[in-house]
């Protein structure tokens, strides 16, 4: 079948660049054609890998629009949330595959190849397997976990706790817990100071957008 061509999609440049770095060792299987932060896929690709960090899930309009892009062969959602109803709604939205963020890089590549072949569309972390944390996100160098960083990114975007819970499909109590631990890690006491910290440390989406061929990175 040859090498599959892929685009990496998320609103944060650090996220798509982190994914590209993670997949760099697998160029014999997956060619990363472009990185898209707040931009549309512009080249013909076999797969658009949609990272849900601080973004809507696969059951929302953004993924439906991505799936309708004639340059995109298949959309694969890359998410922590493997709820079967969410996956079903994402598939109804035009998603061709759904892959857990808890997979190591080599299993992510195997999952993308399987989706491309149409053999297996959903790839959770196997029962009993160790969940790994891969890729990159804003605030990682400050000690924030991916989930804590996601909460801060959404706070910086101006979302309320209820809106964050709706977007991430976490319970409101889980959202509050992640926010509290986030505050402790960055040394702030309230939401206003957290927003200021987030603005100063790259937690706004890349508003100007990037559309970048990986060869140019």
Residue frames as a rotation matrix with the C-alpha (Angstrom) as fourth column:
UNK 1
0.565 0.825 0.000 0.00
0.825 -0.565 0.000 0.00
0.000 0.000 -1.000 0.00
UNK 2
-0.109 -0.710 0.696 3.02
0.590 -0.610 -0.529 2.29
0.800 0.352 0.485 0.42
UNK 3
-0.852 -0.288 -0.438 3.48
0.523 -0.512 -0.682 5.29
-0.028 -0.810 0.586 2.67
UNK 4
0.269 0.961 0.072 0.37
0.948 -0.277 0.158 7.13
0.172 0.026 -0.985 3.86
UNK 5
-0.639 -0.383 0.667 0.29
0.349 -0.917 -0.191 10.94
0.685 0.111 0.720 3.67
UNK 6
0.116 0.667 -0.736 -1.00
0.977 0.056 0.205 12.69
0.178 -0.743 -0.645 6.78
UNK 7
-0.222 -0.086 0.971 -1.88
-0.049 -0.994 -0.099 16.16
0.974 -0.069 0.216 8.04
UNK 8
-0.499 0.014 -0.867 -1.81
0.843 0.242 -0.481 16.96
0.203 -0.970 -0.132 11.77
UNK 9
-0.187 0.606 0.773 -4.61
0.170 -0.755 0.633 19.23
0.968 0.250 0.038 12.96
UNK 10
0.132 0.292 -0.947 -4.99
0.991 -0.035 0.128 21.20
0.004 -0.956 -0.294 16.23
UNK 11
0.871 0.300 0.389 -5.31
0.325 -0.946 0.002 24.86
0.368 0.124 -0.921 17.23
UNK 12
0.786 -0.618 0.014 -1.93
-0.351 -0.427 0.833 24.86
-0.509 -0.660 -0.553 19.00
UNK 13
0.573 -0.641 -0.512 1.33
-0.655 0.017 -0.755 24.86
0.493 0.768 -0.410 17.04
UNK 14
-0.357 -0.766 0.534 3.21
-0.934 0.295 -0.200 23.18
-0.004 -0.570 -0.821 19.88
UNK 15
0.184 0.518 0.835 0.74
-0.470 0.793 -0.389 20.27
-0.863 -0.321 0.389 19.79
UNK 16
0.975 0.210 -0.076 1.01
-0.162 0.429 -0.889 19.56
-0.154 0.879 0.452 16.06
UNK 17
0.303 -0.936 -0.178 4.79
-0.753 -0.121 -0.647 20.00
0.584 0.330 -0.741 16.14
UNK 18
-0.252 -0.340 0.906 4.96
-0.878 0.474 -0.066 17.60
-0.407 -0.812 -0.418 19.09
UNK 19
0.620 0.550 0.560 2.98
-0.222 0.807 -0.548 15.01
-0.753 0.215 0.622 17.14
UNK 20
0.870 -0.340 -0.358 5.23
-0.373 0.021 -0.927 15.49
0.323 0.940 -0.109 14.13
UNK 21
-0.095 -0.955 0.281 8.32
-0.951 0.003 -0.311 14.95
0.296 -0.297 -0.908 16.30
UNK 22
-0.010 0.176 0.984 6.77
-0.663 0.735 -0.138 11.83
-0.748 -0.654 0.110 17.81
UNK 23
0.786 0.440 0.434 6.14
0.021 0.682 -0.731 10.34
-0.618 0.584 0.527 14.37
UNK 24
0.495 -0.627 -0.602 9.46
-0.849 -0.496 -0.182 11.39
-0.185 0.601 -0.778 12.84
UNK 25
-0.485 -0.753 0.445 11.01
-0.659 0.649 0.380 7.95
-0.575 -0.109 -0.811 13.36
UNK 26
-0.184 0.531 0.827 8.23
0.324 0.827 -0.459 6.32
-0.928 0.183 -0.325 11.31
UNK 27
-0.113 0.086 -0.990 8.73
-0.698 -0.716 0.017 8.11
-0.707 0.693 0.141 8.00
UNK 28
-0.952 -0.263 -0.158 8.86
-0.298 0.670 0.680 4.77
-0.073 0.694 -0.716 6.22
UNK 29
-0.617 0.787 0.035 5.16
0.780 0.616 -0.110 4.32
-0.109 -0.041 -0.993 7.08
UNK 30
0.532 0.821 -0.210 3.68
0.809 -0.565 -0.159 7.80
-0.249 -0.085 -0.965 7.57
UNK 31
-0.574 -0.633 0.519 4.71
0.749 -0.662 0.022 10.94
0.330 0.401 0.855 5.72
UNK 32
0.088 0.567 -0.819 3.62
0.727 -0.599 -0.336 14.07
-0.681 -0.566 -0.465 7.62
UNK 33
-0.066 -0.049 0.997 2.71
0.943 -0.331 0.047 16.41
0.327 0.942 0.068 4.78
UNK 34
-0.341 -0.002 0.940 1.55
0.022 -1.000 0.006 19.43
0.940 0.023 0.341 6.74
UNK 35
-0.671 0.161 -0.724 0.80
0.735 0.013 -0.678 20.90
-0.100 -0.987 -0.127 10.16
UNK 36
-0.339 0.649 0.681 -2.45
0.280 -0.621 0.732 22.85
0.898 0.439 0.029 10.49
UNK 37
-0.603 0.193 -0.774 -3.18
0.753 -0.180 -0.632 25.10
-0.261 -0.965 -0.036 13.47
UNK 38
0.004 0.754 -0.657 -6.41
0.202 -0.644 -0.738 27.03
-0.979 -0.130 -0.155 12.92
UNK 39
-0.381 -0.092 -0.920 -6.06
-0.840 -0.380 0.386 26.51
-0.385 0.920 0.067 9.17
UNK 40
0.720 0.687 0.101 -7.60
-0.542 0.646 -0.538 24.15
-0.435 0.333 0.837 6.64
UNK 41
0.003 -0.668 0.744 -5.83
0.278 0.716 0.641 21.18
-0.960 0.205 0.188 5.11
UNK 42
0.393 0.091 -0.915 -4.52
-0.635 -0.693 -0.342 22.39
-0.665 0.715 -0.214 1.75
UNK 43
-0.514 -0.608 -0.604 -2.75
-0.856 0.408 0.318 19.35
0.053 0.681 -0.731 0.30
UNK 44
0.461 0.652 -0.601 -4.15
-0.611 0.725 0.318 15.97
0.643 0.221 0.733 -0.66
UNK 45
-0.600 -0.612 0.515 -3.65
-0.795 0.380 -0.474 13.62
0.095 -0.693 -0.714 2.28
UNK 46
-0.487 0.391 -0.781 -4.75
0.070 0.909 0.411 10.10
0.871 0.145 -0.470 3.09
UNK 47
0.165 0.479 -0.862 -5.40
0.915 0.252 0.315 10.92
0.369 -0.841 -0.396 6.76
UNK 48
-0.118 -0.143 0.983 -6.02
-0.301 -0.938 -0.172 14.09
0.946 -0.316 0.068 8.77
UNK 49
-0.263 -0.056 -0.963 -5.18
0.790 0.561 -0.248 13.32
0.554 -0.826 -0.103 12.40
UNK 50
0.166 0.485 0.859 -7.37
-0.135 -0.851 0.507 15.57
0.977 -0.200 -0.076 14.56
UNK 51
-0.662 -0.455 -0.596 -5.89
0.551 0.244 -0.798 16.09
0.508 -0.857 0.089 18.04
UNK 52
0.326 0.943 0.067 -8.61
0.581 -0.256 0.773 17.01
0.746 -0.214 -0.631 20.55
UNK 53
-0.422 -0.513 -0.747 -6.30
0.905 -0.290 -0.312 18.97
-0.056 -0.808 0.586 22.92
UNK 54
-0.586 0.254 -0.770 -8.34
0.178 -0.886 -0.428 22.05
-0.791 -0.388 0.474 24.00
UNK 55
-0.863 0.310 -0.398 -10.57
-0.481 -0.267 0.835 21.40
0.153 0.912 0.380 20.99
UNK 56
0.178 0.968 0.179 -14.04
-0.962 0.209 -0.172 20.09
-0.204 -0.141 0.969 20.38
UNK 57
-0.316 -0.226 0.921 -14.53
-0.238 0.959 0.153 16.32
-0.918 -0.171 -0.357 20.25
UNK 58
-0.968 -0.208 0.137 -15.25
0.054 0.363 0.930 14.24
-0.243 0.908 -0.340 17.19
UNK 59
-0.309 0.933 0.183 -19.01
0.927 0.338 -0.163 14.64
-0.214 0.120 -0.969 17.53
UNK 60
0.172 0.339 -0.925 -18.93
0.277 -0.918 -0.285 18.39
-0.945 -0.207 -0.252 16.83
UNK 61
0.914 0.391 -0.110 -19.05
0.040 -0.358 -0.933 20.55
-0.404 0.848 -0.343 13.71
UNK 62
0.306 -0.869 -0.389 -15.29
-0.828 -0.445 0.341 21.04
-0.470 0.218 -0.856 13.35
UNK 63
-0.561 -0.514 0.649 -14.68
-0.197 0.844 0.498 17.38
-0.804 0.152 -0.575 12.61
UNK 64
0.327 0.763 0.557 -17.68
0.527 0.343 -0.778 17.21
-0.785 0.548 -0.290 10.29
UNK 65
0.865 -0.054 -0.498 -16.21
-0.364 -0.752 -0.550 20.10
-0.345 0.657 -0.670 8.28
UNK 66
-0.152 -0.988 -0.002 -12.79
-0.801 0.122 0.587 18.46
-0.580 0.091 -0.810 8.22
UNK 67
-0.368 0.081 0.926 -14.30
0.225 0.974 0.005 15.21
-0.902 0.210 -0.377 6.94
UNK 68
0.676 0.711 0.191 -16.04
0.405 -0.143 -0.903 17.16
-0.615 0.688 -0.384 4.18
UNK 69
0.253 -0.679 -0.690 -12.74
-0.655 -0.645 0.394 18.60
-0.712 0.352 -0.607 2.91
UNK 70
0.963 0.203 -0.175 -12.21
-0.263 0.597 -0.758 16.99
-0.049 0.776 0.629 -0.54
UNK 71
0.230 -0.956 -0.185 -8.44
-0.695 -0.028 -0.719 17.00
0.682 0.294 -0.670 0.03
UNK 72
-0.411 -0.327 0.851 -8.79
-0.887 0.360 -0.290 14.71
-0.212 -0.874 -0.438 3.06
UNK 73
-0.540 0.189 -0.820 -9.12
-0.323 0.853 0.409 10.99
0.777 0.486 -0.400 2.47
UNK 74
0.261 0.584 -0.768 -10.00
0.580 0.541 0.609 10.01
0.772 -0.605 -0.197 6.05
UNK 75
0.083 -0.172 0.982 -10.27
-0.668 -0.740 -0.073 11.80
0.739 -0.650 -0.176 9.38
UNK 76
0.024 -0.130 -0.991 -8.88
0.602 0.794 -0.090 10.09
0.798 -0.594 0.098 12.47
UNK 77
0.645 0.241 0.726 -9.73
-0.401 -0.702 0.589 11.53
0.651 -0.670 -0.356 15.90
UNK 78
-0.255 -0.817 -0.517 -6.92
0.378 0.408 -0.831 11.38
0.890 -0.408 0.204 18.47
UNK 79
0.170 0.563 0.809 -8.46
-0.590 -0.600 0.541 11.59
0.789 -0.569 0.230 21.94
UNK 80
-0.886 -0.347 0.306 -8.33
-0.436 0.408 -0.802 10.50
0.154 -0.844 -0.513 25.58
UNK 81
-0.282 0.885 0.372 -12.09
-0.706 0.071 -0.704 9.94
-0.649 -0.461 0.605 25.58
UNK 82
-0.931 -0.101 -0.351 -12.98
-0.317 0.700 0.640 6.50
0.181 0.707 -0.683 24.20
UNK 83
-0.431 0.861 0.270 -16.66
-0.320 0.134 -0.938 6.58
-0.844 -0.491 0.218 25.17
UNK 84
-0.684 0.124 0.719 -18.59
0.575 0.698 0.427 4.36
-0.449 0.705 -0.549 22.75
UNK 85
0.439 0.898 0.033 -21.39
0.761 -0.352 -0.545 6.88
-0.478 0.264 -0.838 22.23
UNK 86
0.405 -0.404 -0.820 -18.89
-0.338 -0.900 0.277 9.65
-0.849 0.165 -0.501 21.44
UNK 87
-0.690 -0.700 0.187 -17.13
-0.132 0.375 0.918 7.35
-0.712 0.608 -0.351 19.00
UNK 88
-0.280 0.677 0.681 -20.43
0.864 0.487 -0.129 6.43
-0.419 0.552 -0.721 17.32
UNK 89
0.713 0.567 -0.413 -21.35
0.381 -0.808 -0.450 10.10
-0.589 0.163 -0.792 16.96
UNK 90
-0.016 -0.809 -0.587 -17.91
-0.468 -0.513 0.720 10.89
-0.884 0.287 -0.370 15.57
UNK 91
-0.756 -0.221 0.616 -18.30
0.332 0.682 0.652 8.13
-0.563 0.698 -0.442 13.00
UNK 92
0.222 0.922 0.319 -21.70
0.893 -0.060 -0.447 9.53
-0.392 0.383 -0.836 12.06
UNK 93
0.639 -0.068 -0.767 -19.93
-0.067 -0.997 0.032 12.87
-0.767 0.031 -0.641 11.58
UNK 94
0.916 -0.274 -0.293 -17.71
-0.305 -0.003 -0.952 11.38
0.261 0.962 -0.086 8.90
UNK 95
0.131 -0.899 0.417 -14.80
-0.949 0.008 0.316 10.22
-0.288 -0.437 -0.852 11.05
UNK 96
0.468 -0.020 -0.884 -13.10
-0.548 0.777 -0.308 7.11
0.693 0.629 0.353 9.68
UNK 97
0.043 -0.519 -0.854 -11.06
0.517 0.743 -0.426 6.20
0.855 -0.423 0.300 12.76
UNK 98
0.722 0.212 0.658 -10.73
-0.452 -0.575 0.682 6.88
0.523 -0.790 -0.320 16.47
UNK 99
0.167 -0.815 -0.554 -7.43
0.419 0.568 -0.709 6.39
0.892 -0.114 0.437 18.33
UNK 100
0.889 0.142 -0.435 -6.54
0.455 -0.182 0.872 6.69
0.045 -0.973 -0.227 22.00
UNK 101
0.597 -0.693 0.404 -3.88
-0.519 -0.718 -0.464 9.17
0.612 0.068 -0.788 23.09
UNK 102
0.584 -0.339 0.737 -2.69
-0.678 0.295 0.673 6.52
-0.446 -0.893 -0.058 25.53
UNK 103
0.923 -0.257 0.287 -1.00
0.360 0.840 -0.405 4.47
-0.137 0.478 0.868 22.80
UNK 104
0.067 -0.959 -0.274 2.79
0.177 -0.259 0.950 4.62
-0.982 -0.112 0.153 22.34
UNK 105
-0.077 -0.126 -0.989 4.09
-0.741 -0.657 0.141 6.01
-0.667 0.744 -0.043 19.06
UNK 106
-0.920 -0.339 -0.194 4.58
-0.377 0.639 0.670 2.68
-0.103 0.690 -0.716 17.30
UNK 107
-0.598 0.774 0.206 1.02
0.674 0.625 -0.393 1.62
-0.433 -0.097 -0.896 18.14
UNK 108
0.134 0.590 -0.796 -0.34
-0.109 -0.790 -0.603 4.98
-0.985 0.168 -0.041 16.95
UNK 109
-0.477 -0.386 -0.789 1.38
-0.810 -0.155 0.566 4.40
-0.340 0.909 -0.239 13.61
UNK 110
-0.984 0.138 0.114 0.00
0.164 0.952 0.258 0.85
-0.073 0.273 -0.959 13.43
UNK 111
-0.222 0.958 -0.180 -3.47
0.533 -0.035 -0.845 2.24
-0.816 -0.284 -0.503 14.20
UNK 112
0.022 0.192 -0.981 -3.23
-0.567 -0.806 -0.170 4.83
-0.824 0.560 0.092 11.42
UNK 113
-0.805 -0.368 -0.466 -2.17
-0.591 0.423 0.687 2.16
-0.056 0.828 -0.558 8.96
UNK 114
-0.820 0.545 0.177 -5.04
0.497 0.830 -0.252 -0.11
-0.284 -0.119 -0.951 10.04
UNK 115
0.037 0.845 -0.533 -7.58
0.164 -0.532 -0.831 2.70
-0.986 -0.056 -0.158 9.68
UNK 116
-0.270 -0.217 -0.938 -6.19
-0.794 -0.501 0.345 3.54
-0.545 0.838 -0.037 6.26
UNK 117
-0.958 -0.115 -0.261 -6.63
-0.245 0.800 0.548 -0.09
0.146 0.590 -0.794 5.20
UNK 118
-0.103 0.993 0.052 -10.14
-0.826 -0.115 0.551 -0.15
0.553 0.014 0.833 6.69
UNK 119
-0.335 -0.118 -0.935 -9.25
0.107 0.981 -0.162 -3.11
0.936 -0.154 -0.316 8.93
UNK 120
-0.083 0.285 -0.955 -9.76
0.990 0.135 -0.046 -1.65
0.116 -0.949 -0.294 12.42
UNK 121
0.127 0.247 0.961 -11.33
0.404 -0.897 0.177 1.74
0.906 0.366 -0.214 13.01
UNK 122
0.767 0.199 0.610 -11.22
-0.440 -0.529 0.726 2.10
0.468 -0.825 -0.318 16.81
UNK 123
0.091 -0.851 -0.517 -7.98
0.360 0.512 -0.780 1.72
0.929 -0.115 0.353 18.77
UNK 124
0.860 0.177 0.478 -8.26
-0.376 -0.413 0.829 1.98
0.344 -0.893 -0.289 22.57
UNK 125
-0.317 -0.899 0.301 -5.47
-0.902 0.188 -0.389 1.16
0.293 -0.395 -0.871 24.99
UNK 126
-0.094 0.296 -0.951 -5.70
-0.075 0.950 0.303 -2.63
0.993 0.099 -0.067 25.51
UNK 127
0.832 0.472 0.292 -7.03
-0.342 0.021 0.940 -3.73
0.437 -0.881 0.179 28.90
UNK 128
0.858 -0.502 -0.108 -4.19
0.386 0.492 0.780 -4.01
-0.338 -0.711 0.617 31.39
UNK 129
0.198 -0.818 0.540 -1.70
0.865 -0.113 -0.488 -2.19
0.460 0.564 0.685 29.16
UNK 130
-0.225 -0.380 -0.897 0.27
0.762 -0.643 0.081 0.75
-0.607 -0.665 0.434 30.46
UNK 131
0.818 0.491 0.299 -1.04
0.574 -0.681 -0.453 4.13
-0.019 0.543 -0.840 29.32
UNK 132
-0.300 -0.951 -0.077 1.72
0.921 -0.309 0.235 6.36
-0.247 0.000 0.969 27.99
UNK 133
0.689 0.432 -0.582 1.80
0.296 -0.901 -0.317 10.13
-0.661 0.046 -0.749 27.54
UNK 134
-0.239 -0.762 0.602 3.33
0.889 0.077 0.451 11.22
-0.389 0.643 0.659 24.27
UNK 135
0.289 0.308 0.907 3.55
0.770 -0.638 -0.029 14.35
0.569 0.706 -0.421 22.14
UNK 136
-0.808 -0.550 -0.211 3.81
0.579 -0.677 -0.455 17.89
0.107 -0.490 0.865 23.44
UNK 137
0.362 0.919 0.152 1.56
0.807 -0.391 0.442 20.63
0.466 -0.037 -0.884 24.79
UNK 138
0.040 -0.336 0.941 1.88
-0.173 -0.930 -0.324 24.18
0.984 -0.150 -0.095 26.14
UNK 139
0.437 0.102 0.893 3.13
-0.849 -0.280 0.448 24.25
0.296 -0.954 -0.036 29.73
UNK 140
0.860 -0.140 -0.490 4.77
0.184 0.982 0.042 20.84
0.476 -0.126 0.871 29.67
UNK 141
-0.108 -0.994 0.022 8.12
0.404 -0.064 -0.913 22.41
0.909 -0.089 0.408 30.52
UNK 142
-0.346 0.080 0.935 6.43
-0.706 -0.678 -0.203 24.00
0.618 -0.730 0.291 33.56
UNK 143
-0.977 -0.118 0.180 5.37
-0.207 0.744 -0.636 20.58
-0.059 -0.658 -0.751 34.85
UNK 144
-0.143 0.990 0.006 1.73
-0.856 -0.120 -0.502 20.66
-0.496 -0.077 0.865 33.72
UNK 145
-0.538 0.112 0.835 0.18
0.299 0.952 0.065 17.38
-0.788 0.284 -0.546 32.70
UNK 146
-0.926 0.206 0.317 -1.64
0.290 -0.153 0.945 17.28
0.243 0.966 0.082 29.38
UNK 147
-0.011 0.991 -0.135 -5.03
0.886 0.073 0.458 17.41
0.464 -0.114 -0.878 31.11
UNK 148
0.150 0.006 -0.989 -4.00
0.733 -0.672 0.108 20.31
-0.663 -0.741 -0.105 33.38
UNK 149
-0.821 -0.508 -0.261 -2.64
0.178 -0.662 0.728 22.17
-0.542 0.551 0.634 30.36
UNK 150
-0.648 0.659 0.383 -5.89
0.576 0.093 0.812 21.57
0.499 0.747 -0.439 28.51
UNK 151
0.287 0.751 -0.594 -7.88
0.956 -0.260 0.134 23.08
-0.053 -0.607 -0.793 31.40
UNK 152
-0.135 -0.421 -0.897 -5.62
0.409 -0.848 0.336 26.14
-0.902 -0.321 0.287 31.41
UNK 153
-0.950 -0.202 0.238 -5.87
0.287 -0.267 0.920 26.50
-0.122 0.942 0.312 27.64
UNK 154
-0.263 0.936 0.232 -9.67
0.767 0.058 0.638 26.48
0.584 0.346 -0.734 27.81
UNK 155
0.330 0.280 -0.902 -9.69
0.824 -0.551 0.131 28.90
-0.460 -0.786 -0.412 30.76
UNK 156
-0.558 -0.648 -0.518 -7.41
0.277 -0.734 0.621 31.21
-0.783 0.203 0.589 28.77
UNK 157
-0.852 0.327 0.410 -9.88
0.409 -0.074 0.909 31.00
0.328 0.942 -0.071 25.89
UNK 158
-0.769 0.528 0.360 -12.56
-0.608 -0.778 -0.157 32.27
0.197 -0.340 0.919 28.29
UNK 159
-0.165 0.737 -0.656 -14.61
-0.083 0.652 0.754 29.10
0.983 0.178 -0.046 28.81
UNK 160
0.167 0.334 0.927 -16.49
-0.963 -0.148 0.227 28.55
0.213 -0.931 0.297 32.05
UNK 161
-0.671 -0.393 0.629 -16.14
-0.591 0.796 -0.133 25.33
-0.448 -0.461 -0.766 34.04
UNK 162
0.198 0.840 0.505 -19.45
-0.130 0.533 -0.836 24.11
-0.972 0.100 0.215 32.63
UNK 163
0.784 0.048 -0.618 -18.32
-0.606 -0.153 -0.781 24.84
-0.132 0.987 -0.090 29.07
UNK 164
-0.293 -0.948 -0.124 -15.01
-0.950 0.303 -0.070 23.07
0.104 0.098 -0.990 29.72
UNK 165
-0.463 0.202 0.863 -16.86
-0.328 0.865 -0.379 20.02
-0.823 -0.459 -0.335 31.04
UNK 166
0.640 0.768 0.032 -19.04
-0.201 0.207 -0.957 20.01
-0.742 0.606 0.287 27.92
UNK 167
0.562 -0.470 -0.680 -16.10
-0.816 -0.183 -0.548 20.31
0.133 0.863 -0.487 25.55
UNK 168
-0.478 -0.878 -0.036 -13.87
-0.843 0.470 -0.263 17.74
0.248 -0.095 -0.964 27.25
UNK 169
0.305 0.731 -0.610 -16.72
-0.379 0.681 0.627 15.44
0.874 0.040 0.484 28.32
UNK 170
-0.731 -0.502 -0.461 -15.35
0.302 0.368 -0.879 15.37
0.611 -0.782 -0.118 31.85
UNK 171
0.302 0.799 -0.520 -17.51
0.892 -0.044 0.450 15.73
0.337 -0.600 -0.726 34.94
UNK 172
0.634 -0.016 0.773 -17.63
-0.080 -0.996 0.045 19.18
0.769 -0.091 -0.632 36.49
UNK 173
0.923 -0.312 0.223 -15.90
-0.212 0.069 0.975 17.79
-0.320 -0.948 -0.003 39.58
UNK 174
0.425 -0.804 0.416 -13.06
0.832 0.528 0.171 16.41
-0.357 0.274 0.893 37.46
UNK 175
0.351 -0.245 0.904 -12.69
0.563 -0.716 -0.413 19.76
0.748 0.653 -0.114 35.74
UNK 176
0.837 0.003 0.547 -12.49
-0.370 -0.733 0.571 21.54
0.403 -0.680 -0.613 39.10
UNK 177
0.810 -0.560 0.172 -9.93
0.194 0.533 0.824 19.04
-0.553 -0.634 0.541 40.35
UNK 178
0.253 -0.732 0.633 -7.69
0.965 0.145 -0.218 19.48
0.067 0.666 0.743 37.32
UNK 179
0.489 -0.028 0.872 -7.99
0.203 -0.968 -0.146 23.27
0.848 0.249 -0.468 37.61
UNK 180
0.958 -0.123 0.257 -6.98
-0.282 -0.287 0.915 23.20
-0.039 -0.950 -0.310 41.29
UNK 181
0.527 -0.815 0.241 -3.88
0.571 0.550 0.610 21.12
-0.630 -0.184 0.755 40.59
UNK 182
0.272 -0.374 0.887 -3.06
0.842 -0.355 -0.408 23.38
0.467 0.857 0.219 37.65
UNK 183
0.792 0.078 0.605 -3.26
-0.133 -0.946 0.297 26.46
0.596 -0.316 -0.739 39.88
UNK 184
0.866 -0.483 0.130 -0.90
-0.052 0.172 0.984 24.85
-0.498 -0.858 0.124 42.38
UNK 185
0.359 -0.770 0.527 1.64
0.871 0.479 0.107 23.98
-0.335 0.420 0.843 39.71
UNK 186
0.016 -0.353 0.935 1.79
0.736 -0.629 -0.250 27.48
0.677 0.693 0.249 38.24
UNK 187
-0.635 -0.390 -0.667 1.51
0.772 -0.361 -0.523 29.26
-0.037 -0.847 0.530 41.60
UNK 188
-0.747 0.475 0.464 -1.72
-0.266 -0.855 0.446 31.24
0.609 0.210 0.765 41.13
UNK 189
-0.916 0.400 0.032 -4.74
0.055 0.203 -0.978 31.59
-0.398 -0.894 -0.208 43.40
UNK 190
0.021 0.988 -0.155 -7.60
-0.017 -0.154 -0.988 32.48
-1.000 0.024 0.013 41.08
UNK 191
0.410 0.284 0.867 -8.93
0.766 0.409 -0.497 32.37
-0.495 0.867 -0.050 37.54
UNK 192
0.993 -0.019 -0.115 -7.91
-0.071 -0.881 -0.467 35.91
-0.092 0.472 -0.877 36.61
UNK 193
0.263 -0.964 0.027 -4.28
-0.772 -0.193 0.606 35.25
-0.579 -0.180 -0.795 37.49
UNK 194
-0.049 -0.223 0.974 -4.43
0.275 0.934 0.228 31.89
-0.960 0.279 0.016 35.72
UNK 195
0.795 0.391 0.464 -5.62
0.551 -0.147 -0.821 33.62
-0.253 0.909 -0.332 32.53
UNK 196
0.803 -0.560 -0.205 -2.79
-0.579 -0.815 -0.040 36.16
-0.145 0.150 -0.978 32.77
UNK 197
-0.055 -0.837 0.544 -0.30
-0.480 0.500 0.721 33.34
-0.876 -0.221 -0.429 33.27
UNK 198
0.215 0.225 0.950 -1.78
0.563 0.766 -0.309 31.46
-0.798 0.601 0.038 30.33
UNK 199
0.988 0.153 0.030 -1.58
0.119 -0.617 -0.778 34.48
-0.101 0.772 -0.628 28.03
UNK 200
0.525 -0.849 -0.058 2.07
-0.812 -0.520 0.265 35.01
-0.255 -0.092 -0.963 28.98
UNK 201
-0.351 -0.704 0.617 3.00
-0.540 0.691 0.481 31.34
-0.765 -0.164 -0.623 28.48
UNK 202
-0.827 -0.149 -0.542 1.48
-0.562 0.234 0.793 30.49
0.009 0.961 -0.278 25.10
UNK 203
-0.763 0.571 0.304 -1.96
0.356 0.763 -0.540 29.18
-0.540 -0.304 -0.785 26.06
UNK 204
0.133 0.764 -0.631 -3.89
-0.557 -0.469 -0.685 31.19
-0.820 0.443 0.363 23.53
UNK 205
0.548 0.059 0.834 -4.60
0.572 0.701 -0.425 29.33
-0.610 0.710 0.351 20.30
UNK 206
-0.610 -0.792 0.003 -2.30
0.501 -0.383 0.776 30.34
-0.614 0.475 0.631 17.46
UNK 207
0.184 0.877 -0.445 -4.62
0.199 -0.476 -0.857 33.08
-0.963 0.069 -0.262 16.29
UNK 208
-0.017 -0.237 -0.971 -2.78
-0.839 -0.526 0.143 33.87
-0.545 0.817 -0.190 13.09
UNK 209
0.886 0.381 0.266 -2.76
-0.234 0.861 -0.452 30.17
-0.401 0.338 0.852 12.28
UNK 210
-0.311 -0.936 -0.164 -0.01
-0.680 0.098 0.727 28.08
-0.664 0.337 -0.667 10.78
UNK 211
0.931 0.350 0.107 -0.09
-0.181 0.695 -0.695 26.09
-0.318 0.628 0.711 7.60
UNK 212
0.164 -0.983 -0.088 3.26
-0.931 -0.184 0.315 24.46
-0.325 0.030 -0.945 7.29
UNK 213
0.738 -0.112 -0.666 4.69
-0.268 0.857 -0.441 21.67
0.620 0.504 0.602 5.23
UNK 214
0.928 -0.371 0.015 6.84
0.143 0.394 0.908 19.54
-0.343 -0.841 0.418 7.49
UNK 215
0.327 -0.842 0.429 9.77
0.926 0.194 -0.325 19.92
0.190 0.503 0.843 5.08
UNK 216
0.183 -0.205 0.962 9.70
0.160 -0.959 -0.235 23.64
0.970 0.196 -0.142 5.96
UNK 217
0.954 0.297 -0.032 9.75
0.071 -0.123 0.990 23.09
0.290 -0.947 -0.139 9.75
